[in-house]
């Protein structure tokens, strides 16, 4: 699959890894639709890259179905879907204020895990209508997990569970969609310079970067985007999770 001939939807496309991915694919000549709840920044990013924006709640069936129908109408189809919408909470199972609030756990699972599956399933239905390429391929879905799926830290029960679920569904989704010619891959980033991290003091960011073995720095969102692009073009990659973390293993 050639990026320049792709029609791409990116959830969480208004900021962070999603924005970097949308910008990269657009720079390579792809048609790009950004899906995000941020109706202020989303249209600005889309206009800046010559893309299209649809305000979307990935946890809502109707919202995602309508958004992808709009994306198909605007771009003429979909053959790449990148799931970057997500949230992170830092709450211990039992803390000073008592047990972990159940609604915070549920919301994290709903957005990160259920939202990823929701977009993936609807995107796959649209991709199934594509004409197959020489390998029989009709599209690719790229999910975003985290190294927290493997090395969850204190206060990350909700986040790690949501990302672990994404890791766990990667292979069965790939097997489900194999006969249709749709690949499913997952990227598990380490510590990246995203808006969530940018709010931390410089000294905290420096400490986090020093824990990364090589290179000893924070990941750049553009590096995630370039890996997503490689996955699109490397058609033999399927059903796998790729850690993108500089060999970091959280303790």
N, C-alpha and C positions, 0 to 999 in steps of 0.2 A: 504494500500500500504506500502510495506517495503522499506525503504531507500536503504538498501543494494542490492536490486534487481532493483533499478531504473536506468533509462537512462535519464540524466539531461542535459539541455542546460541552460546556464546562460549568459544573455547579460550584457555588462559592467563587464565582468568577470575578467578583468585584474587589477582592483583596487577597493578599497573601499568596499561597501556592496557586490558587485558582487564577488570580489575575496574571501572575507570571506565566502560567500555562497558556492562557488566552492570548497574551501578548506574543509569546513565542510562536504559537501556531499561526497567528495572523501574519507575523513577520515572514513566515515560510510560504505564504500564499494561500493558506487554508481559509475557508469560510468559517466564521466562528460566531456562536451564540452563547452569551453569558447568561447563566441562571443564578439568581441571588435574591435574597429578601431585601437587600439595600437598594431601595428605589431612588436614592440620591446619587451614590457613587457609581452604581452599576451602569446607568446610561452614559455617564461621563467616560468611564473606561471603554465602553463599547464604541462611543463616538471617536475616541482617541485612536482606536486600532482599526476602525472601519468595520466593526462588528455589529451585532444585533443583541438587544437585551430584552429579557422577559423576567419580570418579578415572579419569583417562584418560592414556594414552601416545599422543600423536598420531602417532608413528612406527610404531605397531603396528596392523596390519590388524584383528585380532580386537578389540583394545581400543576402537578407534574405532567399529567396526560395532556392538559391544555397547553402547557409550555412547550412540550415536544411537538405537538401538532403545529404550533406557531413557528417553531424552529424549522420544521420540515417545509412548511409553506414558504418561509423566507429564503432558505438555503437550497431548496430542491431535494433535500434528503438528509440523512444522518448516517455516517459510518464510523464516527469516533465519539465516545462519551467518557468524560473524565470527571470522576467524583471527588471534589475538593471541599464541599460544604461540610463544616464540622465545628464543634465547640469543645472546650476543655474546662473541667472543673477540678478544683483541688480541695477535696473534703475527705477526712478520714472516716472509716467505717463507724467508729465511735469517737467523738471529739468532746471538747469542753461543753458544747451545747447539747450533747446527747447523740443519738444515732444519726447516721447519714440520712439527710432528708430524702425520702423515697422519690419525690417529684423531680429532684435534681438528677438522680440516677436514671429515672425513666426518660427524662428529656434528653440526656446525653445519648442513651441508647437509640431513642427515636430519631434524632438528627443524624448521628454518625453512622449507625448500622442500618436501621430501617430506611433512612433516607437514601443511603447508597444502594440498597437493594431495590427500592422503589424506582429510582431513576434508571438503574440497570435493566430492570425487567421491561419497563416501557420503551427504553431505547432499543433493547434487543428486538422487540416486536416491530419497531420501525425498520431496523437494520435487516430483518429477515426478508423485507421486500426488495432489497437491493439486488442488482445483478452480481453474480459471483465473479471474482477475479480468477486468474489462472490457477490458483491454489484452492479455489472454491470458497475463498474468504468473502464475507459480506460486511465485516466490521470488527471493532475492538472496543471493549469496555475496560477502563483503567480505574481501579479503586485506590483510595488512600488509607492505609493503615498507619502504623507508627511503631517505633521500637518499643513503645510501652506495651504493645501486644505481647512482647516476649519478656521485657524487663520492667514491668510496672513498678512504679515507686510508691512510697507512702502518699496517701491522698489521691491515688489514681485508680481506685477500684472501678469507678464508673467509666472513666476514659479508657483504661486498659481493657475492660470487658467489651466495650464497643468496638475497639480496634482489633481485639482478638476475634471477635465475631466476623469482622471483615476478612481477616486471614482465613478463618475456617470456612467461609462460603466461597472462596476463590476457586478452588478445585472443583467442587460440585457444580458451580455455575458454568465453569469451562466445559465440564462433561455434558451438562444439560444442553449447552448451546453448540456443541461440536458438530452435530449433524447439520446445523443451520449455517455453519461457517463463520461463527462469531467467537472471537477469542476473548478471554477474561484474564486480566493481569492485575496485580496489586503492587504498589510501591509503599514501603515502610520507611518513612523519613526519620532521621535522628533529630537533632536540635537545629532548627532553621530560623533564619531572620524573618519571622512573620510578625504581623501587627501584635499578636498576643505576647511575643517575646520582646518586641521593641519597647514596650512599656516598662520593662525592668531596668533598674539602675545599671550604668555602664560596668561597674565592678562585678555585678552579678552575672552579666553577659560574659565578661572576661573569664570568670570562674568556670562557667559552663563550657566555654570554648576550650579552656585548658584541659578539660576531661576527655576531649576527643583525641584519640591516638595519632591519627594522620589522615589529612592535614589537621593541625590543632587550631581549628576555627569553627565558627558556626556555618551551617550550610546556607547557600544562596538559593532563593526560590527559583532562579533561572536554571539551577542545576537540576532541580526536580522537573522543570518544564522540558529540558533537553532530554532527560531520561524518558519522559512520556513520549516525546517525539521519536526516540529510538525504538521504543516498544511498538509504536504504530508501524514503523517501517520494517521492523524485524519480524516477519510473519511466522517464524517458527517458535517464537516465545508465546507460551500459553499455559494457563493454570498455575502460575508461579508467583511467589512473593519475593520482591527484590528489596533488600535493606540498602538504604542510601544514608549512611551514617558515619563514614570515616572510621569504621571498626569500633565505634563506641558500644560498650556494653554497660548499661546502667547498673549500679550496685545499690 
